[in-house]
Amino acid sequence: MSTYQPLAEVLRPTKLNDFIGQDHLLKSDKPIGKALADKQFLSMVFWGPSGVGKTTLARIICSQMGAHFEQMSAVLDGIKELRNVIEHAELYKQHDKNTILFVDEIHRFNKAQQDAFLPHIESGLITLIGATTENPSFEINSSLLSRMRVYILNKLRDEDLKIIASKAIKSQKITLKDDDALSLIIEHSDGDARRLINIIEQLTDKSNRTLSINDVSKILQTKVASFDKGGDIYYQQLSAFHKSVRGSSPDGALYWMARMIVSGCDPKVIARRLLAIASEDIGNADPRALQIALNAWDVYERLGDKEGNRAIAHAAVFCSCAPKSNAVYKAFNKAMDVAKETSHLDVPIHLRNATTKLLEELGHGKDYRYSHNEPDAFSEGQTYFPEEMGEQIYYEPTERGLEIKIKEKLKQLRPKL
C-alpha cells in the first residue's frame, strides 16, 4: 500500500543544480556556492519568507557535504529532542561523519533553548543551520548569532515560479488553456513555491484536467484562504481575536487564538496584541491586565511554545473577563491632538526647574507648591497647563472596574471647570 506524499514533497529538489532561485547565494562565485566548492561550512541562519527553499537548501547542503542530517522544529521540539540529536551526532562522529542540524523557525526558541546549542557548535559536534522568517538581530541571541553567518533568502521571482509551476503541472498531468491562468496562479503564490505547488495540487482535485482562467479564478476564490497565513485572512483572524477579547468572550478569544496558532502564526504576535488590548480596551478598569499580558509574553520567552502558549491563553481569558474601558486610550488621543495644535505655548514659569542660579533669578519654579508638603499630598488650585489654555479634562473614567473609584477620587481633586 503506497503512502501519499504531498506534491511539494514529491517535487522537492535533491541537487543544487535543480534548486530554483537564490542565485545571489548559490552561484559558484557567491557565498554558499564557494563554501560548498571548498567543503568548508560554518553554522548559518537562513532569513527569508516562507516557501523560498530554506529547508530544501539545508538538505542539499548536507547531502553535498556528506554529512548526517538532523532536523528540529522550534514549534514542536525542545531540549529533550536536542539531547537526542546530540547523542546521534556523537555516534556519527565516532565514524568520522559530521552532523548538520537544521532548526526550522529557530526564532521561536527562547533564550535558554538557544543557548543550549552553543557548546555543541563551539566543539564542532554540530553545524547549525537555522531558518527564520523574523529579523535574526531581534529574535536570536547575540551569543548564538555571533557564531553564525546570516544569509538572506528572497521571495522567488515570477520567472522562478514559472519553472516550478511547469514541473508541478507536468507532474499532475493538467493543462492550462492560456497564459493568463498561469499568471493568476503565480500572482496568488506571492513568491512562495510551496503555496504555488499547493494551489496546483488543489486544481487537480477537479475532474476537468484542462483549465481556463475562469476555472482557476473560481477555485482560488474558494480555497486560497488555506494558503494565506500572512495576508488578509491572517489579519482578519487577528481582528476577530481582538474583538472577542474586547467583547468579553473568553471562548471566542481562545478559538481565534487557536486558529492563528494552527495556521502557523507566531504566538508573540498574539502576545503583542494582548498588550495593546490591555492598554487600549481595559486600561484603568483593571490595571492588572497589562502586567498579566506582559508576564504571559515573558513566560513564552522562557518556556517556548507548549507551556508558553498556555500562558498567553491564560492572559487572553483574563483580559476577556476583565472590565473594559478605553478612557485612557481616548484621553491620550485627545491630548495628542491638542498638543499638535498648541506646541508653541511655553511651559508655565512655576512648572519649570530652576537648575541654575540664573534660572532661579528669572523666576523658574517660583510659586510652585510641592504637593507632598500640602494637606493630603494635594496642592489644591495649582494649575498644570499653559496659561493660554486654562485647565483641561481629557481623561473621563467609566463606571466600570477600578475606574469607579478613580472617578470618585477625581471629582474631589479636579477643579470645577
N, C-alpha and C positions, 0 to 999 in steps of 0.2 A: 504494500500500500504506500503510494507516494505521499510525501509531506508537502503541503502547499507552501510556496515561497512567494512573498510579495515581489512584484515586478522590480521594485527598486533594488532588492537584494540580488535578483537574477542578473540585472544589468550592471551591478557594481564592478568597476574595473579592478583588475588584479595586477596590472603592469603600468608603469609610469607612462609608457607610450600611448596607452588607452585612456589616460586621465584627461579630462576636458577642463580647460581654464587654468587660471593662476600661473600664467606664463612668467609673470614678474618674479616668481619664486622658483619655478621648476626648470627653466631653460638651463642649458649646460653652463652658462656663464653667470647664473643667478644663485642666490644663497643656498637653497636646498639642493638644486642641481649640482652645484660644486661639492657640497658636503657628501652627497651620495656617490659622486665620482671618486672622492678621496677616501670614502669609507670612514669618515670622521664625523660623528654626530654627537651633539650636546643636547641636553634637555631643552624643551622649547614649548611655547604656547602658540596655538593657532587661534587667532582672534578674528571672528567674522560671523556673518548672519547664518541662519540655518540653511541647509541644503547646498552648501558650496563645496563639500567634499572633505571636511575635516577628518572624519572617521576613516573614510576611504584612503586618504593620503597617508594617514598614520599606519594603516595596514600595509600599504605598498612600501613605505619606508622600511618597515620591519622586515618584510619579505626580501627586499633588496639588500638589507644589511645582514640577512641570515640570522636574525635574532628570534628569540622566543617572544610571542605576543601575548600580553595580558591586557584585559580591558575592565574598567570600572566605570560606574555611573554615579555621580555625586548625588543624584536624586534617590537612588536605591541602595547604595552601598555606604559603608563606614569603615571604622578602624578594624573591625573584625575581618572584613573582606581584604583589607590591605595586608593584614598579617598573613592571610593565605597566599596572597600574591608574593610576599617576601619569602615565604617558605618555598614556593615554586622556583623563585629566582635563585635561591641558594642551591637548590638541587641542580638547576641548569648550569649554574656557574661551575659546579664540580665537573661538568662535562664540557667546560670551556665555551659555553654558549651564553651570550648576553641576553638580557631581558629588556624589552621596551614595554613600558606601562602606559596605556592610553587612558586618560581620565576625561570622560565626557562631562561637560558643564562643571568644570572644576571650580568655577566661581561660587558654586553652591556649598562647597565645603567650608566649614567655619575655620577660625584661626588655628585651633588646636589640631584639627584634622589636616590642614595644610602643612602645619609644622611637622607632622608625622612623616612626611616624605623626605625631609631634609637629610637625615643621617644616611639614608639609602642612596640618595643622589650623590652626596659627598663621597661615599665609599665606592661609588661606581657600580653598585649592585644592580641598580636600575637606571635606565634612561627614561625620563618622564616626558610624555607629550600630553599637554593639557589642551582641551578645547573649550572655548568660551565665546558667548555672544556679547559679553559685557566688557567694558574697558578694564583690562587687567591691572592698570595702575591703581584703580579704586577697589577692585574685587579680589586681588591676590596679594597675599602678604609680601611685604618688601623683601623679607629674608628669603622667601622662596623665589620671588620674581628676579632677584639679583643673580640667581643661579640658572636662569632660563633665558633663552632668546625669544623675543616676541615677533611672530610673523603674521601680517595682516592678510586674510583671505577676502577677496572681493566678491560681491554679487556677480553671478555669471552674466555674461553679455548675451544679447539675443542670438548672435551667431554661434555661441557655445551651446545655447539651449536648443537651437535648430538641429545640431548634430546629435544631441542626446535624444531629442524628440524623434528623429528619424530612426534611431535604433529601437526605441520603445514601440513606435508604430509598426515597424517591421516585425518585432517580436510578437506583437499582439495580432498581427495579420488584419489590420484595418486600413481603410483608405480614406483620406480626406479629399473631398471634391475640389477644394480650392485653397489657395494660399492664405486667404483671409481666415479660414478656420484654424490653421496652424498659428497665425499671428495672434488670434484671440487666446489660444491656449497659452502661448508664450507670455502674453500680457498678464494673464491671470497667475502665471507662475512667479512673476516678480523676482527673477534672478535665482530662484530656488529649484534646483534639479529634482529634489525629492518630490516637491509639490507638482512639478511638471509631470513626472512619471506617474504619480498617483492619479492625476487628472486623466491621463491617457489610459491608465488601467481601468478607471471607472467608466470611461467612454465605451470600453469593450463589454460592459455589462448589458449593453443594448444588443438586441438580435441583429439589428442593421449594422453591417460592417463597413458600409460606405456612408460617410457622414458629411453633411454640408455645414456651413457656418451656422445655420439656424438650429440644426441638431445639437451642435456644440454649445450654442448660446443657452438653449433650454436646459441642458444637463448642468452647465456651470451655474446657472441661476439657482438650481435646487441643491447642488452639492458642494459648492465652493466653500461653504461655511466650515466644513470639516477640515479644510486645509488652512484656514485663516486664523492663525494663532497670534498674529501681531498686528492685525488690521482692524476693520470696523467691528467684526464680531467680538474680538477681544475687548475693545473699548466699550462695546455695548454691555458685555458681561460685567466689566468693572463698574459701569454706571448702575447696573442692576444691583450689584453688591452694595454700593454706596447708598442707593435709595432704600434698600432693605434695612440697613443699619439705621439710617435717618428715620425710617418709618417704624422703628421699634419692632422689627420682625427678626428675631434671632434665627428662626428656621430658614427664612429666605436668605439671610446673610450666610448661613452655613452652606446652603445649597449652591449659591453662586460662587462662594469661595472654593467649594469642591469642584465645581465645573471648571473654574480657571486653572486649578492645580492639575486636574486630569488632562486639560488641554496643553499643559506644559508651561503655564505661567510661573515666573519666579515668585515664590511666596513673599519675597521682600517688597515686591510691588504692592501686594495686599497690605503688608505691614505699614508701608508708607502712606497708603490711602487711609488706613485706620487712624494714623496720627493726625492726618488732616481732618478727618471726621471728628476726632476727639476735641479738636480746637474749634472747628467751624460749626458743627451741629450740636455739640454738647456743652462746650465752654464751661462757664462757671456754674451751670446747673449741677454738674458733678465733676469737679477738677481732677478726681481720681482717674478718670478715663484716660487723660493724657499720659499719666505715669504708667498705667496698666498697658496701654498700647506701646509705650516705649520699652517697658520691661519685656513684652512679648517679642519685640524685634531683637532685643538683647539675648533672650533665650534662644531664639532661632540661630543667631550668630554663633552661640556657644555649642549648641547641640545638633544643628543641622536639620534636615527635612523632617524626619519621622517624629521626633519629640517637639521640634520647633514649630511644626505646623499645628500641633495641638495647642501650643501656647498662643499662636495667632488666632486660632479658633476661639480660645478662652477669651481673648480680648475682644473679638468680634461679637460674642454673645453679651459680654459686659456692656459694650458700647451700645448694642441694640436695646438692651433693657434699661439703660441709664435715662434719666430725664433729659429732655432736649432743650437747647437754647442756642440761637445764633446771634444773641445780643452783642457779644464781643465782636463777632465777625462783622456785623452791620456797623457797629460803633467805629471799628478801625477803618473800614472803607470810607465812612463819612469823614473821619479825621484826615485821612489821606487826601480826599477831595478838597477839603478846606485848606490843608497845608499847601497844596499846589497853588491855590489862589492867594495865599497870604504869606508866601515865603519871603517877602520883602520886609515884613514887620520885625522890629527889634525885640530882643528879649528884654522884659521889664527890668529896670535897674535893681529892684530888690531881689530878683531871682538870679542875678549874676554873682559869680565868685570874685572876691577881692583877693586875687592871688599875689598881687604885688602892692607895695606902698602907694604907687601912683594910682592904681585902680581903686584902692581904698579911698584916696583923696578925691577921686572922681565920683565917689558915691556908690560904687558897686557893693551890693549886699545891704545897703542902708535900709533900715526899717523891715528887714526880713525877720520873721518870727520863727524860731526853732521849735517845731511842733512838740518835741519831747519835753520842752520846758513849760508847755501850756496845759491847762486842765484837760484830762482825758487824752492827752497827746494829740490835741486838735487845735490848731490856730484859727479860730472862727473869724471869718471875714477876710482872711488873706486871699489874694487873687493869684491866678496861675496862668493867665493868658495875656497876650499883648493888649495894651490899654485900648487900642482902636477896636478890638474885637469884643471886649467885655467877656464875662464868664459864659462858657458854652456847656451844653449837655449832649454827649454823643451816646454814652452807654446807658441803656434803659433795660434793666434786668427784667426777666419774666417772672411769672408766678409759679415757677417750677423748680424743684430741687433746692439746692443751696441758694439759688438766686432769690428765693423768697426772703431769706434773712438778709442777703446783700441789699435788696431793695429797701427793706425796712431801715437798715443802717444808713443808706444814702439819703433817705428822707430827712434824717437828723443832721447829716453832715453838709448837704448841699445848700447853697444859697437859694433863696426863693427868687426865681427869675421872672 
